[in-house]
Amino acid sequence: MKIAKIIQLLFFFTAALPASGQEVSDFTEQHYTSDNGLPQNSVMQLRKDKNGFIWMTTQGGLVRFDGTHFVTYNQSNVPQLAGNRIIELGLTGDSTIYFKDTSFKVFSFEQNNQTFVLNPHVRNRAVILQSPREQFDIVRNLLPQDRRRVESLFTAFAAQVIYHQVGSRGDGFLRIGDVGLLYLRNRKVTFLKTFEEAVMSFDKAGTLNSRLYFLGPTGRIACVDSAGREYAVLARTSGGGAPDLGPNSQFFQQGERLFLHTPDTFYELSQPVGGPSNVLICKPVLKTGNIGKVFCYLNLPESGIQVVGTGTNGVYVFKKKQFKTVRIPGTTNNFYSQHLYQNNGILTDLGVVLPGGTITSPPFPLGPRSGILVDKAQHVWTYRLTRYVEERGPDLQLIRKFHSSLAVAELAQTPDGNIWVNTFSGNLGKISGDSIQWLNLPRKVNTFAPAGNSSFWASDGKGLFLMDVGKATLQDIPEMKGREVRAFYYDKNKTLWTGTYGQGYYAVRNGKATALPLDRNGYLLVVHTFLEDKRGFMWMTTNHGLFKCRTRDLYDYLDGKAKSVFYYYYDKSNGFGNNEFNGGCDPSSVVFPDGKFSFPSMDGLVQVYPDSIIDILPDSRILIDKFVVDGKEKPFSNDLLLAPSFNRVEITLASPFFGLPENQLLEYNIKGLDDEWYQLNGSLTITLNRLSHGDYSLQVRKKAGFGRDNVRLLTKNFTVKPFWYQTWYAMLFALCLLAFSFYLVVKLRYHYLTQRKKQLEAQVRERTKQLEYSNKLKEKIALLLAHDLQSPLHFLNLLSDHVAAALEKDRLDDVRAGTSEIKKAATNIHAFVKEINLWTKSQQEGFFLSKRPFPFDDLAKELEEFFKEMLLFKNNSLEFINPGGWEIHTNREILKAVIRNLIDNSNKYTTGGHIRVELDKLDEKYLRLSVSDNGRGMSPAELSKINRRIENVLTTAGIEQSSRLGYQIIIDFVTRLECKLEVESFVGQGTTVIISGILPSQPNSTEAVLTDTAPPNFTTL
């Protein structure tokens, strides 16, 4: 019987040997510590929830990881926690995360992403936490006697309790502490084992197919079945060897899967189908090297990702490299043209790559970027830098070679077996015998691809055309004008796919080219090759990586059924040596008979089995993480109502994705604001400022993978309440107010028109008075001029006769005296007329009086000189007094005319008397000018007329036919100077005239500062 078992074991291992002899796949490693996201470097437990987040416990709190961002939950944002240390992490019935703190309080997350207490106290218990209402306590479910038996195992200290369900809920293995193991069935304890060693600790045991496996102190594996039988287990790798077990080996349970960890390798364990029960097959799934003490492990086969948490080194994320880079040692590994060789090899310009090795001996290397062709007979055609075209057999032995006058770029075979070549200078020719027949074509052929025996798709670097060299026809594709086409692919639907250098890629159907959409980074501006796989995907290489999309999606775009295409992007983290693939050569990609693809790059041949690729698609849900209004978080499980006075809304989103960031693009739109879709920033935060009142809908979308309708969409409605003045009742009030305002405006308008009418009537009356005043003034001026000028002119006439008579009698002394008197009379008449002219100007409408500073003493000297002889005639004296040496700021000519008239009046009515002109200070701001005499004075009647004229200046009331014209001028001039005139006179005692309100000149002032600027079209003086 024992011999039979041994034979069975040997047969099993022999059968298993060839089935799984491949090496562990290579992985890209991402390492996270407290330096780049973690709150603390001890990662104790790992779980993946229903939304795709990876959760981990640390000494610094609970951490959520979405592939890019870490979010930490500890006492800073979950104040109910007893501390930052999380001692247990698990999943509820719907795969929602729950966690336990050091006070044994269990928390979970509600719909608003806020924590709540799932269970107030779970200590020394194994509880299945389905929901807040549905919770199943394994121990309390036992019959009373068995429950007491189990509870007696618990000490005063909290014990680790781990339950492994086998069959119905409540049945299975129960691990208590580090040494206790029970099996429960039908609410009873079927057996209880207590081990001497700590073989039941959290990472030393696990279940697989209703058996519990554990690691002994030396690393040997043993098994306990549901009946309590214990036996040793043989661990064998899939290659027939044994894993390197030791005291530090660990088990990690993940659902029904069990993993083994040795010092640097993780294995997935399985039992052999039909094999012995005491054997475990250990399939290596990850080699890590030395990353420190491992505390937890998470394997995600659907994405090829494995996560390892360590005790002191943080967490590691390993992503499977799905591409293999093939290199030829001793070469540059900068590959261009390649061709399938002997069905399982690749022929390149640097050599041949075969499953068993490489060939780099002559004729290799060929010229860089030289054309390579393996024809239907498996003959190899190449071009050498020596300007020879060579034909070699399948064994690479030379058959023939012939000279080419031009440098050959590409070689291609048409369906009839003819071989065609083109040159770097744009010539096209056909190989005939041992020579090339070059064609004389109207266009250059920089790149070409056969479309028949004599027809070719070609590009001259400035467009695309289809030419038939047999019929001598050429058809341009107008949409491709100016495009440098370098790649051609003709699919089964007779669509020509063309890749350009810098202008994107196109599909040509029925003689019309359509541009396909680019990726968001614009890498598809340069496309080197097109390959379709068996699953209906199109593969394209670029200068910045490799792209894949569903061919059906491309046709949906061409047919107008879709507005975009989902591109899946691969970069060198997937196993490339370099992101830059090579093109501009033919062929630039190869498909092996077994479906494997090969692409040339600047660092090796990148090869992949497209059917075995595991794509990490962005198909997780889009979730709202936070909805913050003016710095305060708001619940968002239901529709939101925002106050109208809010200033800022920040919406933080989350959508876990562990692939390349280029493969997940989130866009958002605020329906009710505009129709534009905006790309989300790296922080996945939307910021809104001061929206007007109304209903809005936040929409966030992303392409979840291939297919035109494969879109994830999040919609969240919210309303911004109106201010009180934006409500309907405010609108009604405003309408009523508007009606009242209209009524009020009409009333006010009527009142305004009435008042305006009164104002116009008053203006008419004022104008009438002014006209009367003007007419009276003109009348008086005419009378006064006739009166005042009559005597001087009569005197001049008599004096002229006297001078003429004296001249006839030769009395020269009389002539001189007469002419002197004529001059004096003429001067007086001229001064009088000048004053009248000045006064007349001042009466005009729009008269502008300019004011400037000037010394008063200079004016006094002029007046003294003017009145010198007149004063002698009346035997009067004139005195000017200016104690402060004042300079005054006013109109000099007007003031001079006023003073001259006042002095003239004093001289007329004073004989043998004294005339005094004094300038002194009135107050802090103004000066005062007084002209006084000791002549005969005025009668009360005359003084009354003058004062009445002063009081009624510019009105007809002040104009009297018998009044003095001099005072008429003086009063008007003083008014124009914006000064005040006062006259005091007593009969026999003389007259005093005071002008107050004269401005002194400011010290250190410049003329530019004091010069008045007259408005245009004004009369100025």
C-alpha positions, 0 to 999 in steps of 0.5 A: 500500500505504501509502495502504491502511494509512493508510485502515485506521488512520483507519477504526480510530480512527473506529470506536473513538471512540464506543465508549469516550468515557467519563471516568475514574471517580472514586475515593476516596483512602486515603493511608498513610505512616510516620505511619499504618502504613508503616515507611518511605515508599519503596514499591518493589514491590507484589504480591497473594498467593493469600490476598488480602494486598497486599505491598510492599517498603520500605527499612524491610522487607517490609510486608503489608497486609490493608486495615486493618492493616500487618505489617512483616517486617524484622530485628526479627522475621526475624533471617536477613535481611542488612538491612531493604532488600528488593530483589525481591518475587514470587510462587511457583507457587501465588501465595505471596509470596517476597522477596529481601534484599541478600545475594540470599537468597530467603525465603518463608512456611511454613504457620505464617507463619514465614519460611524460605529458599526459595533461598540465593542468586539473583544475576544469575539469572532463576529461576522459584520454584515451591516449595522443590523445584521451581525453574527457572533460565532461564539454566542451562536454556540450552545450554552455549554459549548459557549462557556467552554470556548469563553473559558479559553479567554484570559483577562487579556484580549486574544486574537480570534480568527474564524475560517468559515467552512460550509454553513455560517457558524461552522468552520475553524476557530483560532484563539490566540497563538495556540488554540484551534477549534472546529465548530459544526451545528453550534457545537465544538467538535474538537479543541486542540492546544498546540505547544508552539505559537502555530496559530498566530495570524501569519502562521495558519490558513485554510484551503479546501476545508483544511487548515494548514499551519507552519511549524517552528522549523517551517514545516507545513502540517494540516488539520482536517475537519475531523481533527486529524493532523498530518504532515504536508509536502510542499512542492513547486510547480517545477518539481522542487521545494520552496525554501521553508524556514522559521520565518515563512508565513501564510497569508489568507485572502478569501479562499486563496492561501499564499505562502511567503518564503524569504524572497518569494510568494507562492499561491498554494493549491491541492493537486487535482486527483493527487494525494491530500498531503501535497501542496503545489506552490506556484511562484507568483512574486519574487521580491528580494529583501524588502524587510519583515512582511506583515501582510500581502494582497494579490489582485489577479484581475489586474496583475497587481500585488501589494506587500506591507512591511513592518518598517519599510512601508508598502510595495506595489508590484505590477506585472510586466506583460511585455518582453524586450529581446536584445542582441548582445554586442549591438546597439539594439536600435532596431528598425526593419524586421521580418518573420524568419523560419516561422519562429525567428525575427530577421533584423538589420542587426541579426537574427533572433531565434528561440535558441539564440542569435545570428550576428555573423555575416551578412550582418549587420546590414545597413541601418534602416535598410529594407528587408524582405522575406518573399513567398519562397522564404528567400531573404532580400536585403540591401547593403551599403556597398550598393548591392541588392542581395538575394539569399536562401532560407539558410542565408546563403547568397544566391545572387547579388547585383549593383544598384545605382541608387540607395534602396530604402524599401522592398515589397512583393506584389501578389504576382511575385514581383519584387519592387523597391524604392529609394531614399530619393523617391524613385520606384523600380521593379527587380528584373533579372539582375537589375532594377527597372526604374520607372519615370513617375510624375511624383516621388515615392518616399514610402509605398505599399502594394495594393495589387500587381501594378497599383500602389499606395504611396506618399511623396512626403507631401500627401497620399495617392493611389497610382497604377503604374500599368495604367499610368493613373494617379489618384490623390487623396485631397484630405491628405495634402501636406501629410508625410505618410510613413505607415500603411495597413490595409484591413479586411474591410478594405480600409487603408490605415495610414500613419504620418510623422507629426500629423496624426493617423487616418483611415481612407475609405472610398477615396476619402481620408478621415482623421482619427482622434488623438490621445490626450497627450498627442502621442498619436501624432506620430504612428509607426505601425498598425497591427490587429490581433485576434480579439479585434484590437488595433495596436499602434506604436509611437515615439512615446509608447504603445497604444491599443484600441478596439477596431470596432470603436474606430469604425464607430467613430468613422461612422459617426456613432461615437465622438471619441475613442478609448486608447489604452496606453503602455509605457516602459513600466510594462517591460519596454527598454525605451518608450520610443519605438522606431518607424519609417521602415518596412516592415515595422512590426511582425506577427508570429504564427502563434499570435505573438507581436514584435515591435522595433524600438530604440532599445530592443525588440518589444514582444507580447502575446496580445491575447494574454495581456491583462489590462487594468481598465478604469472601470471603478466607480466615480465617488464623491469624497468630500463636498466642502462649502466655505471650508465646512464639509456637507453631507452629499448622499442626497441632493444638496441645498446651498445658501445663496451667500456661499463663496466657494464649493470644493468637491473632491472626487475619487476613482481608484485606478492602479494603472498608468495615469494616462489610461484614466481621464475624468471630465466634469460638467456643471449642467445649468452653468454651461455645456462644456466638459472640463478635464479634472486636475491631478488632485481630482478637486472641482472648485466652484465660486459664487453660482447664481441661484438655480438648479445645477447638476454636477456630472463627472464621467470617464471612459471605463474601457473599450466600447463606445457606450462604456462610460462611468458617470456620476451625477449629483444634483444641487440647488443654490437658493435665491436671495430674498430679493430673487424670490417670487414674492420679491419679484411681485413686490418689485413689480408693484414697486415698479408700477408705483415708481412709474406713477411717481415718475409721472407725477414728478415729471408733471411737477418738474414740467410745471416748475420748469414752466415757472423757471422759463417764465422767470427767465423770460422776465429776467431777460426782459429786465435785462433787455430793458436795462440794456436799452436804458443803459444804451440810451443813457450812454448815448446821452452822456456821450453826447453831453460829455464829449460836446464840451471837449470837442467844442473846446478843441474846435475853438482852440484849433481856431485860436492856434490857426489865428496865432499861426497866421500872425506868427505868434509861435508861443501861442501856437505852442501853448495851443497845441499843448492844450489840444494834446491834453484835451485829446488825451483826456478824450482818448482815456474817456473813450477807452474807459467807455469801451472797456465798460461796454465790453464788460457788459457783454454776455460771456465776458471773462475777466482774467486776473494776474498778480502785479505791484500796486506801486507801479500802478500808483506811479502811472496814475500820478503821472497821468493826473500831474497837470490836472492836479496843478490846474485845480491846485490839489495834491495826490498821495498814494499809501501802501504801507505793506508794499502789497502786490495784488491779484486782480485785473489791472486795467479794470482796477486802474479805470476804477481808481482813475475815475475815483481820482478824477471825481475827487479832482473835479469836486475839490479845489486846493485840497488833498486826495488820498489813495490808500491800500491796507489789510482788511483781514487775513485774506483780503485787502482794502483800497480807499480813495478819499478827498476833502472837497465839497462832498455830495448831497444826500440825494446824490449819495442816495442815488449812488447807493441805490445803484450799488444795491441794484447793480445790473438792473434797470432800477439802478439806472437814472438819467441824471446820475453820473456816468463815472459812478455807473462805470465804477460800480459795474467794474467793482462788481466784475472784480468781485469786490464790495463798494462803499461810498461815504460823503458829507457836504463840505467835508469830502468823499471817501470811497472804499473797495474791499475784497481785493486779493493779495498776490501769494508769495513765491507764486508763478505766473503759470499758477495764477494765470486764468484760462478763458473758456473758448469764444469768451470776450476776455480782458 
